[in-house]
């Protein structure tokens, strides 16, 4: 796991995105990315490239992002292998302030 980043919040829908990227694994058939939400539920997606994005996130708190390289279960081919172990970002916190934007940058300016 190279990095995990949060996207710019969508003020209209009060959601954000979380993106993870990792180094490619030779001879993999894809990757399974899993995002664990603060309530313990998970979302997963299969990616062909070395990155995946989860969008429409409307919760804050402690998250975890994990990914593994998918093999072909020992099928045909000299470079076949089974799925790798998961690599994890460890926990990270998304604060509520990321989802709420209620002040203009000119809020404190006084014209004399």
N, CA, C and O atoms as CSV, one atom per row, in Angstrom:
chain,resi,resn,atom,element,x,y,z
A,1,UNK,N,N,0.853,-1.163,0.000
A,1,UNK,CA,C,0.000,0.000,0.000
A,1,UNK,C,C,0.897,1.223,0.000
A,1,UNK,O,O,1.659,1.438,0.943
A,2,UNK,N,N,0.812,2.031,-1.057
A,2,UNK,CA,C,1.656,3.224,-1.145
A,2,UNK,C,C,1.043,4.419,-0.442
A,2,UNK,O,O,1.708,5.082,0.355
A,3,UNK,N,N,-0.243,4.705,-0.736
A,3,UNK,CA,C,-0.865,5.875,-0.124
A,3,UNK,C,C,-2.381,5.743,-0.113
A,3,UNK,O,O,-2.969,5.008,-0.907
A,4,UNK,N,N,-2.986,6.469,0.799
A,4,UNK,CA,C,-4.439,6.607,0.890
A,4,UNK,C,C,-4.716,8.091,1.041
A,4,UNK,O,O,-4.128,8.750,1.898
A,5,UNK,N,N,-5.619,8.626,0.206
A,5,UNK,CA,C,-5.950,10.042,0.272
A,5,UNK,C,C,-7.455,10.235,0.235
A,5,UNK,O,O,-8.185,9.421,-0.330
A,6,UNK,N,N,-7.905,11.314,0.839
A,6,UNK,CA,C,-9.315,11.680,0.743
A,6,UNK,C,C,-9.455,12.730,-0.336
A,6,UNK,O,O,-8.586,13.586,-0.502
A,7,UNK,N,N,-10.544,12.660,-1.063
A,7,UNK,CA,C,-10.804,13.632,-2.111
A,7,UNK,C,C,-11.440,14.883,-1.555
A,7,UNK,O,O,-11.791,14.948,-0.376
A,8,UNK,N,N,-11.586,15.871,-2.406
A,8,UNK,CA,C,-12.240,17.119,-2.031
A,8,UNK,C,C,-13.717,16.817,-1.774
A,8,UNK,O,O,-14.364,16.190,-2.612
A,9,UNK,N,N,-14.258,17.244,-0.646
A,9,UNK,CA,C,-15.669,16.971,-0.345
A,9,UNK,C,C,-16.611,17.593,-1.373
A,9,UNK,O,O,-16.366,18.689,-1.875
A,10,UNK,N,N,-17.674,16.887,-1.671
A,10,UNK,CA,C,-18.744,17.406,-2.519
A,10,UNK,C,C,-19.742,18.080,-1.590
A,10,UNK,O,O,-20.516,17.403,-0.912
A,11,UNK,N,N,-19.731,19.397,-1.554
A,11,UNK,CA,C,-20.548,20.160,-0.607
A,11,UNK,C,C,-22.038,19.905,-0.838
A,11,UNK,O,O,-22.800,19.800,0.124
A,12,UNK,N,N,-22.455,19.807,-2.080
A,12,UNK,CA,C,-23.877,19.623,-2.397
A,12,UNK,C,C,-24.421,18.326,-1.826
A,12,UNK,O,O,-25.525,18.307,-1.280
A,13,UNK,N,N,-23.660,17.232,-1.943
A,13,UNK,CA,C,-24.155,15.936,-1.457
A,13,UNK,C,C,-23.598,15.562,-0.089
A,13,UNK,O,O,-23.983,14.540,0.478
A,14,UNK,N,N,-22.687,16.389,0.450
A,14,UNK,CA,C,-22.055,16.123,1.746
A,14,UNK,C,C,-21.367,14.759,1.759
A,14,UNK,O,O,-21.482,14.010,2.730
A,15,UNK,N,N,-20.654,14.440,0.681
A,15,UNK,CA,C,-19.906,13.188,0.582
A,15,UNK,C,C,-18.466,13.479,0.182
A,15,UNK,O,O,-18.133,14.592,-0.226
A,16,UNK,N,N,-17.627,12.471,0.305
A,16,UNK,CA,C,-16.239,12.578,-0.120
A,16,UNK,C,C,-15.803,11.256,-0.721
A,16,UNK,O,O,-16.557,10.284,-0.716
A,17,UNK,N,N,-14.583,11.223,-1.239
A,17,UNK,CA,C,-14.034,9.998,-1.794
A,17,UNK,C,C,-12.742,9.641,-1.068
A,17,UNK,O,O,-12.074,10.506,-0.501
A,18,UNK,N,N,-12.401,8.356,-1.095
A,18,UNK,CA,C,-11.144,7.879,-0.532
A,18,UNK,C,C,-10.469,7.038,-1.611
A,18,UNK,O,O,-11.062,6.108,-2.158
A,19,UNK,N,N,-9.220,7.383,-1.904
A,19,UNK,CA,C,-8.465,6.719,-2.960
A,19,UNK,C,C,-7.241,6.040,-2.369
A,19,UNK,O,O,-6.577,6.593,-1.493
A,20,UNK,N,N,-6.948,4.843,-2.850
A,20,UNK,CA,C,-5.736,4.137,-2.450
A,20,UNK,C,C,-4.947,3.758,-3.681
A,20,UNK,O,O,-5.524,3.487,-4.734
A,21,UNK,N,N,-3.628,3.736,-3.556
A,21,UNK,CA,C,-2.814,3.229,-4.653
A,21,UNK,C,C,-1.684,2.382,-4.091
A,21,UNK,O,O,-1.280,2.537,-2.939
A,22,UNK,N,N,-1.188,1.492,-4.925
A,22,UNK,CA,C,-0.187,0.528,-4.516
A,22,UNK,C,C,0.701,0.216,-5.709
A,22,UNK,O,O,0.378,0.552,-6.848
A,23,UNK,N,N,1.821,-0.430,-5.429
A,23,UNK,CA,C,2.741,-0.831,-6.496
A,23,UNK,C,C,2.173,-2.035,-7.230
A,23,UNK,O,O,1.584,-2.917,-6.606
A,24,UNK,N,N,2.342,-2.082,-8.557
A,24,UNK,CA,C,1.850,-3.236,-9.310
A,24,UNK,C,C,2.562,-4.519,-8.900
A,24,UNK,O,O,3.724,-4.495,-8.496
A,25,UNK,N,N,1.863,-5.623,-9.007
A,25,UNK,CA,C,2.422,-6.934,-8.700
A,25,UNK,C,C,2.525,-7.709,-10.011
A,25,UNK,O,O,1.532,-7.861,-10.722
A,26,UNK,N,N,3.713,-8.196,-10.329
A,26,UNK,CA,C,3.925,-8.923,-11.577
A,26,UNK,C,C,3.026,-10.148,-11.649
A,26,UNK,O,O,2.872,-10.872,-10.665
A,27,UNK,N,N,2.438,-10.375,-12.804
A,27,UNK,CA,C,1.622,-11.546,-13.114
A,27,UNK,C,C,0.322,-11.633,-12.323
A,27,UNK,O,O,-0.295,-12.698,-12.284
A,28,UNK,N,N,-0.112,-10.541,-11.689
A,28,UNK,CA,C,-1.410,-10.593,-11.001
A,28,UNK,C,C,-2.520,-10.491,-12.037
A,28,UNK,O,O,-2.312,-9.981,-13.138
A,29,UNK,N,N,-3.696,-10.979,-11.676
A,29,UNK,CA,C,-4.845,-10.894,-12.578
A,29,UNK,C,C,-5.756,-9.740,-12.200
A,29,UNK,O,O,-6.783,-9.531,-12.844
A,30,UNK,N,N,-5.401,-8.990,-11.172
A,30,UNK,CA,C,-6.180,-7.854,-10.694
A,30,UNK,C,C,-5.922,-7.655,-9.214
A,30,UNK,O,O,-5.019,-8.264,-8.639
A,31,UNK,N,N,-6.729,-6.791,-8.599
A,31,UNK,CA,C,-6.555,-6.461,-7.190
A,31,UNK,C,C,-7.926,-6.356,-6.542
A,31,UNK,O,O,-8.886,-5.928,-7.181
A,32,UNK,N,N,-8.021,-6.745,-5.280
A,32,UNK,CA,C,-9.255,-6.582,-4.512
A,32,UNK,C,C,-8.998,-5.524,-3.445
A,32,UNK,O,O,-8.232,-5.754,-2.509
A,33,UNK,N,N,-9.639,-4.366,-3.585
A,33,UNK,CA,C,-9.501,-3.272,-2.624
A,33,UNK,C,C,-10.704,-3.290,-1.690
A,33,UNK,O,O,-11.843,-3.422,-2.139
A,34,UNK,N,N,-10.452,-3.158,-0.398
A,34,UNK,CA,C,-11.513,-3.174,0.611
A,34,UNK,C,C,-11.370,-1.946,1.504
A,34,UNK,O,O,-10.294,-1.675,2.038
A,35,UNK,N,N,-12.469,-1.207,1.659
A,35,UNK,CA,C,-12.517,-0.070,2.574
A,35,UNK,C,C,-13.406,-0.453,3.739
A,35,UNK,O,O,-14.569,-0.810,3.547
A,36,UNK,N,N,-12.862,-0.379,4.955
A,36,UNK,CA,C,-13.629,-0.661,6.164
A,36,UNK,C,C,-14.080,0.662,6.766
A,36,UNK,O,O,-13.262,1.533,7.066
A,37,UNK,N,N,-15.385,0.801,6.937
A,37,UNK,CA,C,-15.997,2.029,7.453
A,37,UNK,C,C,-15.952,2.059,8.983
A,37,UNK,O,O,-15.685,1.036,9.615
A,38,UNK,N,N,-16.211,3.225,9.579
A,38,UNK,CA,C,-16.199,3.339,11.042
A,38,UNK,C,C,-17.177,2.393,11.743
A,38,UNK,O,O,-16.930,1.986,12.879
A,39,UNK,N,N,-18.279,2.041,11.084
A,39,UNK,CA,C,-19.260,1.146,11.712
A,39,UNK,C,C,-18.922,-0.323,11.507
A,39,UNK,O,O,-19.700,-1.187,11.910
A,40,UNK,N,N,-17.775,-0.634,10.888
A,40,UNK,CA,C,-17.339,-2.002,10.694
A,40,UNK,C,C,-17.765,-2.612,9.368
A,40,UNK,O,O,-17.260,-3.670,8.993
A,41,UNK,N,N,-18.682,-1.972,8.649
A,41,UNK,CA,C,-19.077,-2.478,7.341
A,41,UNK,C,C,-17.944,-2.272,6.352
A,41,UNK,O,O,-17.078,-1.421,6.556
A,42,UNK,N,N,-17.955,-3.051,5.284
A,42,UNK,CA,C,-16.912,-2.935,4.278
A,42,UNK,C,C,-17.510,-2.738,2.894
A,42,UNK,O,O,-18.646,-3.127,2.624
A,43,UNK,N,N,-16.727,-2.134,2.041
A,43,UNK,CA,C,-17.043,-2.018,0.615
A,43,UNK,C,C,-15.820,-2.545,-0.112
A,43,UNK,O,O,-14.688,-2.282,0.295
A,44,UNK,N,N,-16.043,-3.284,-1.182
A,44,UNK,CA,C,-14.901,-3.796,-1.934
A,44,UNK,C,C,-15.113,-3.583,-3.417
A,44,UNK,O,O,-16.240,-3.450,-3.895
A,45,UNK,N,N,-14.012,-3.555,-4.128
A,45,UNK,CA,C,-14.069,-3.466,-5.581
A,45,UNK,C,C,-12.841,-4.123,-6.179
A,45,UNK,O,O,-11.746,-4.072,-5.619
A,46,UNK,N,N,-13.053,-4.738,-7.326
A,46,UNK,CA,C,-11.965,-5.361,-8.065
A,46,UNK,C,C,-11.389,-4.313,-9.013
A,46,UNK,O,O,-12.125,-3.659,-9.752
A,47,UNK,N,N,-10.072,-4.160,-8.984
A,47,UNK,CA,C,-9.394,-3.191,-9.836
A,47,UNK,C,C,-8.401,-3.922,-10.732
A,47,UNK,O,O,-7.755,-4.880,-10.306
A,48,UNK,N,N,-8.287,-3.469,-11.962
A,48,UNK,CA,C,-7.300,-4.040,-12.875
A,48,UNK,C,C,-5.965,-3.326,-12.757
A,48,UNK,O,O,-4.917,-3.912,-13.031
A,49,UNK,N,N,-5.997,-2.063,-12.352
A,49,UNK,CA,C,-4.786,-1.264,-12.215
A,49,UNK,C,C,-4.402,-1.147,-10.753
A,49,UNK,O,O,-5.093,-1.680,-9.884
A,50,UNK,N,N,-3.303,-0.453,-10.471
A,50,UNK,CA,C,-2.803,-0.364,-9.097
A,50,UNK,C,C,-3.362,0.846,-8.354
A,50,UNK,O,O,-2.610,1.665,-7.826
A,51,UNK,N,N,-4.695,0.947,-8.320
A,51,UNK,CA,C,-5.365,1.996,-7.583
A,51,UNK,C,C,-6.871,1.819,-7.656
A,51,UNK,O,O,-7.391,1.279,-8.632
A,52,UNK,N,N,-7.573,2.272,-6.626
A,52,UNK,CA,C,-9.035,2.191,-6.614
A,52,UNK,C,C,-9.579,3.352,-5.798
A,52,UNK,O,O,-8.941,3.820,-4.855
A,53,UNK,N,N,-10.781,3.817,-6.179
A,53,UNK,CA,C,-11.412,4.947,-5.498
A,53,UNK,C,C,-12.802,4.540,-5.025
A,53,UNK,O,O,-13.574,3.925,-5.760
A,54,UNK,N,N,-13.096,4.895,-3.789
A,54,UNK,CA,C,-14.431,4.698,-3.210
A,54,UNK,C,C,-15.077,6.078,-3.115
A,54,UNK,O,O,-14.504,6.984,-2.509
A,55,UNK,N,N,-16.244,6.249,-3.696
A,55,UNK,CA,C,-16.909,7.548,-3.738
A,55,UNK,C,C,-18.221,7.509,-2.953
A,55,UNK,O,O,-18.683,6.440,-2.555
A,56,UNK,N,N,-18.811,8.678,-2.736
A,56,UNK,CA,C,-20.103,8.780,-2.072
A,56,UNK,C,C,-20.064,8.475,-0.592
A,56,UNK,O,O,-21.076,8.072,-0.018
A,57,UNK,N,N,-18.924,8.658,0.034
A,57,UNK,CA,C,-18.770,8.360,1.465
A,57,UNK,C,C,-19.385,9.495,2.266
A,57,UNK,O,O,-19.004,10.655,2.110
A,58,UNK,N,N,-20.338,9.153,3.124
A,58,UNK,CA,C,-21.041,10.178,3.899
A,58,UNK,C,C,-20.880,9.987,5.399
A,58,UNK,O,O,-21.689,10.484,6.183
A,59,UNK,N,N,-19.836,9.268,5.797
A,59,UNK,CA,C,-19.598,9.069,7.223
A,59,UNK,C,C,-18.197,9.557,7.579
A,59,UNK,O,O,-17.334,9.696,6.712
A,60,UNK,N,N,-17.992,9.811,8.850
A,60,UNK,CA,C,-16.687,10.233,9.352
A,60,UNK,C,C,-16.271,9.282,10.458
A,60,UNK,O,O,-17.106,8.572,11.018
A,61,UNK,N,N,-14.999,9.266,10.773
A,61,UNK,CA,C,-14.498,8.402,11.829
A,61,UNK,C,C,-13.277,7.632,11.359
A,61,UNK,O,O,-12.533,8.094,10.495
A,62,UNK,N,N,-13.077,6.454,11.935
A,62,UNK,CA,C,-11.894,5.640,11.693
A,62,UNK,C,C,-12.144,4.684,10.523
A,62,UNK,O,O,-13.092,3.899,10.553
A,63,UNK,N,N,-11.302,4.752,9.506
A,63,UNK,CA,C,-11.376,3.897,8.320
A,63,UNK,C,C,-10.122,3.039,8.216
A,63,UNK,O,O,-9.124,3.307,8.885
A,64,UNK,N,N,-10.172,2.009,7.380
A,64,UNK,CA,C,-9.019,1.185,7.051
A,64,UNK,C,C,-9.133,0.786,5.585
A,64,UNK,O,O,-10.216,0.409,5.136
A,65,UNK,N,N,-8.051,0.861,4.839
A,65,UNK,CA,C,-8.013,0.537,3.411
A,65,UNK,C,C,-7.058,-0.636,3.235
A,65,UNK,O,O,-5.908,-0.570,3.670
A,66,UNK,N,N,-7.523,-1.707,2.603
A,66,UNK,CA,C,-6.696,-2.888,2.389
A,66,UNK,C,C,-6.773,-3.318,0.934
A,66,UNK,O,O,-7.761,-3.050,0.250
A,67,UNK,N,N,-5.726,-3.985,0.463
A,67,UNK,CA,C,-5.708,-4.478,-0.912
A,67,UNK,C,C,-4.882,-5.759,-0.984
A,67,UNK,O,O,-3.917,-5.935,-0.240
A,68,UNK,N,N,-5.282,-6.656,-1.901
A,68,UNK,CA,C,-4.449,-7.812,-2.188
A,68,UNK,C,C,-4.398,-8.038,-3.689
A,68,UNK,O,O,-5.296,-7.632,-4.426
A,69,UNK,N,N,-3.327,-8.696,-4.131
A,69,UNK,CA,C,-3.167,-9.038,-5.543
A,69,UNK,C,C,-3.856,-10.371,-5.780
A,69,UNK,O,O,-3.731,-11.305,-4.987
A,70,UNK,N,N,-4.585,-10.442,-6.885
A,70,UNK,CA,C,-5.318,-11.657,-7.211
A,70,UNK,C,C,-4.502,-12.516,-8.169
A,70,UNK,O,O,-3.974,-12.022,-9.164
A,71,UNK,N,N,-4.405,-13.801,-7.862
A,71,UNK,CA,C,-3.736,-14.761,-8.735
A,71,UNK,C,C,-4.784,-15.488,-9.551
A,71,UNK,O,O,-5.927,-15.041,-9.645
A,72,UNK,N,N,-4.409,-16.579,-10.125
A,72,UNK,CA,C,-5.377,-17.351,-10.897
A,72,UNK,C,C,-5.590,-18.741,-10.308
A,72,UNK,O,O,-5.903,-19.686,-11.032
A,73,UNK,N,N,-5.420,-18.862,-9.001
A,73,UNK,CA,C,-5.680,-20.097,-8.250
A,73,UNK,C,C,-4.852,-21.273,-8.772
A,73,UNK,O,O,-5.300,-22.419,-8.727
A,74,UNK,N,N,-3.642,-20.987,-9.266
A,74,UNK,CA,C,-2.758,-22.073,-9.712
A,74,UNK,C,C,-3.158,-22.654,-11.048
A,74,UNK,O,O,-2.803,-23.791,-11.356
A,75,UNK,N,N,-3.893,-21.896,-11.853
A,75,UNK,CA,C,-4.351,-22.383,-13.155
A,75,UNK,C,C,-3.222,-22.434,-14.169
A,75,UNK,O,O,-2.045,-22.423,-13.807
A,76,UNK,N,N,-3.583,-22.490,-15.420
A,76,UNK,CA,C,-2.618,-22.623,-16.509
A,76,UNK,C,C,-1.633,-21.458,-16.518
A,76,UNK,O,O,-1.968,-20.332,-16.153
A,77,UNK,N,N,-0.436,-21.755,-16.936
A,77,UNK,CA,C,0.585,-20.708,-17.045
A,77,UNK,C,C,1.712,-20.938,-16.064
A,77,UNK,O,O,1.484,-21.375,-14.936
A,78,UNK,N,N,2.911,-20.647,-16.485
A,78,UNK,CA,C,4.070,-20.872,-15.640
A,78,UNK,C,C,4.197,-19.887,-14.500
A,78,UNK,O,O,4.896,-20.174,-13.528
A,79,UNK,N,N,3.547,-18.733,-14.581
A,79,UNK,CA,C,3.685,-17.713,-13.544
A,79,UNK,C,C,2.433,-17.595,-12.688
A,79,UNK,O,O,2.150,-16.524,-12.151
A,80,UNK,N,N,1.687,-18.671,-12.555
A,80,UNK,CA,C,0.441,-18.606,-11.791
A,80,UNK,C,C,0.722,-18.682,-10.296
A,80,UNK,O,O,1.717,-19.263,-9.865
A,81,UNK,N,N,-0.168,-18.087,-9.518
A,81,UNK,CA,C,-0.046,-18.126,-8.064
A,81,UNK,C,C,-1.410,-17.888,-7.437
A,81,UNK,O,O,-2.362,-17.516,-8.123
A,82,UNK,N,N,-1.498,-18.098,-6.152
A,82,UNK,CA,C,-2.733,-17.856,-5.419
A,82,UNK,C,C,-2.789,-16.397,-4.992
A,82,UNK,O,O,-1.792,-15.682,-5.091
A,83,UNK,N,N,-3.953,-15.950,-4.516
A,83,UNK,CA,C,-4.114,-14.565,-4.054
A,83,UNK,C,C,-3.085,-14.253,-2.970
A,83,UNK,O,O,-2.755,-15.107,-2.148
A,84,UNK,N,N,-2.586,-13.028,-2.980
A,84,UNK,CA,C,-1.613,-12.612,-1.975
A,84,UNK,C,C,-2.314,-12.290,-0.656
A,84,UNK,O,O,-3.542,-12.237,-0.588
A,85,UNK,N,N,-1.525,-12.079,0.374
A,85,UNK,CA,C,-2.058,-11.589,1.648
A,85,UNK,C,C,-2.477,-10.133,1.457
A,85,UNK,O,O,-2.014,-9.459,0.537
A,86,UNK,N,N,-3.354,-9.657,2.337
A,86,UNK,CA,C,-3.784,-8.257,2.262
A,86,UNK,C,C,-2.723,-7.353,2.848
A,86,UNK,O,O,-2.092,-7.679,3.853
A,87,UNK,N,N,-2.536,-6.210,2.206
A,87,UNK,CA,C,-1.700,-5.143,2.728
A,87,UNK,C,C,-2.663,-4.036,3.160
A,87,UNK,O,O,-3.615,-3.729,2.442
A,88,UNK,N,N,-2.424,-3.443,4.314
A,88,UNK,CA,C,-3.371,-2.497,4.878
A,88,UNK,C,C,-2.725,-1.152,5.150
A,88,UNK,O,O,-1.536,-1.060,5.458
A,89,UNK,N,N,-3.547,-0.099,5.026
A,89,UNK,CA,C,-3.086,1.252,5.336
A,89,UNK,C,C,-2.934,1.459,6.832
A,89,UNK,O,O,-2.250,2.388,7.263
A,90,UNK,N,N,-3.561,0.609,7.624
A,90,UNK,CA,C,-3.704,0.895,9.040
A,90,UNK,C,C,-4.884,1.840,9.178
A,90,UNK,O,O,-5.464,2.259,8.177
A,91,UNK,N,N,-5.238,2.173,10.382
A,91,UNK,CA,C,-6.414,3.032,10.561
A,91,UNK,C,C,-6.071,4.486,10.277
A,91,UNK,O,O,-4.948,4.930,10.514
A,92,UNK,N,N,-7.050,5.220,9.767
A,92,UNK,CA,C,-6.911,6.661,9.583
A,92,UNK,C,C,-8.265,7.288,9.861
A,92,UNK,O,O,-9.303,6.643,9.714
A,93,UNK,N,N,-8.246,8.548,10.263
A,93,UNK,CA,C,-9.458,9.224,10.723
A,93,UNK,C,C,-9.876,10.290,9.714
A,93,UNK,O,O,-9.054,11.083,9.254
A,94,UNK,N,N,-11.166,10.298,9.377
A,94,UNK,CA,C,-11.748,11.362,8.573
A,94,UNK,C,C,-12.611,12.180,9.520
A,94,UNK,O,O,-13.559,11.663,10.112
A,95,UNK,N,N,-12.280,13.455,9.661
A,95,UNK,CA,C,-12.988,14.326,10.581
A,95,UNK,C,C,-14.219,14.953,9.937
A,95,UNK,O,O,-14.274,15.121,8.719
A,96,UNK,N,N,-15.192,15.291,10.753
A,96,UNK,CA,C,-16.439,15.862,10.272
A,96,UNK,C,C,-16.226,17.163,9.520
A,96,UNK,O,O,-16.999,17.483,8.617
A,97,UNK,N,N,-15.197,17.920,9.873
A,97,UNK,CA,C,-14.963,19.199,9.219
A,97,UNK,C,C,-14.724,19.042,7.726
A,97,UNK,O,O,-14.934,19.991,6.971
A,98,UNK,N,N,-14.292,17.874,7.285
A,98,UNK,CA,C,-14.097,17.644,5.858
A,98,UNK,C,C,-15.409,17.663,5.098
A,98,UNK,O,O,-15.436,18.011,3.918
A,99,UNK,N,N,-16.494,17.293,5.756
A,99,UNK,CA,C,-17.778,17.187,5.076
A,99,UNK,C,C,-18.628,18.441,5.183
A,99,UNK,O,O,-19.618,18.584,4.465
A,100,UNK,N,N,-18.257,19.334,6.056
A,100,UNK,CA,C,-19.079,20.535,6.213
A,100,UNK,C,C,-18.278,21.773,5.864
A,100,UNK,O,O,-17.153,21.948,6.332
A,101,UNK,N,N,-18.847,22.614,5.058
A,101,UNK,CA,C,-18.224,23.883,4.694
A,101,UNK,C,C,-19.304,24.928,4.822
A,101,UNK,O,O,-20.210,25.002,3.992
A,102,UNK,N,N,-19.211,25.739,5.861
A,102,UNK,CA,C,-20.307,26.665,6.135
A,102,UNK,C,C,-19.882,28.132,6.148
A,102,UNK,O,O,-20.713,29.011,6.379
A,103,UNK,N,N,-18.588,28.411,5.900
A,103,UNK,CA,C,-18.140,29.796,5.974
A,103,UNK,C,C,-17.448,30.205,4.680
A,103,UNK,O,O,-16.724,29.425,4.062
A,104,UNK,N,N,-17.686,31.409,4.306
A,104,UNK,CA,C,-16.995,31.973,3.157
A,104,UNK,C,C,-15.642,32.501,3.611
A,104,UNK,O,O,-15.461,32.844,4.780
A,105,UNK,N,N,-14.694,32.565,2.680
A,105,UNK,CA,C,-13.387,33.099,3.061
A,105,UNK,C,C,-13.438,34.595,3.349
A,105,UNK,O,O,-12.488,35.129,3.922
A,106,UNK,N,N,-14.505,35.286,2.978
A,106,UNK,CA,C,-14.606,36.718,3.260
A,106,UNK,C,C,-15.476,36.989,4.507
A,106,UNK,O,O,-15.948,38.109,4.705
A,107,UNK,N,N,-15.673,35.996,5.309
A,107,UNK,CA,C,-16.520,36.097,6.503
A,107,UNK,C,C,-16.037,37.160,7.491
A,107,UNK,O,O,-16.861,37.800,8.144
A,108,UNK,N,N,-14.743,37.361,7.614
A,108,UNK,CA,C,-14.186,38.260,8.626
A,108,UNK,C,C,-13.654,39.565,8.060
A,108,UNK,O,O,-12.996,40.315,8.780
A,109,UNK,N,N,-13.915,39.855,6.811
A,109,UNK,CA,C,-13.406,41.094,6.215
A,109,UNK,C,C,-14.395,42.238,6.437
A,109,UNK,O,O,-15.598,42.093,6.219
A,110,UNK,N,N,-13.861,43.374,6.874
A,110,UNK,CA,C,-14.671,44.578,7.052
A,110,UNK,C,C,-14.183,45.649,6.092
A,110,UNK,O,O,-12.985,45.929,6.037
A,111,UNK,N,N,-15.070,46.239,5.352
A,111,UNK,CA,C,-14.720,47.307,4.419
A,111,UNK,C,C,-14.880,48.638,5.125
A,111,UNK,O,O,-15.955,48.928,5.650
A,112,UNK,N,N,-13.839,49.452,5.150
A,112,UNK,CA,C,-13.857,50.736,5.850
A,112,UNK,C,C,-14.174,51.859,4.900
A,112,UNK,O,O,-14.233,53.018,5.312
